[in-house]
Amino acid sequence: MESTIRKTGWTRWAGLAGGWLLVVLGVVGCVVPVIPGIPLLLAGLGLLAYEYVWAKRLLERVQGWWHQVRWKKG
């Protein structure tokens, strides 16, 4: 499902910068126990999925894994 609203100008760059910042913090958080790494990675992927196809596909794959784990547990 494609979005019809395209971000332009500073909002697009702010979203990209925020997404990459969250991804970097998420990677650091996977090493440093003080920062929650996985939620930050997912939030960063969520922001980057608006601009990058690879991020959207990866986020969809993670959502599929989550649904599989969720249904197996309970």
Secondary structure, DSSP 4 states (H G I P E B T S, - for coil): ---S----THHHHHHHHHHHHHHHHHHHHHHSTTS-HHHHHHHHHHHHTTT-HHHHHHHHHHHHHHHHHHHHH-
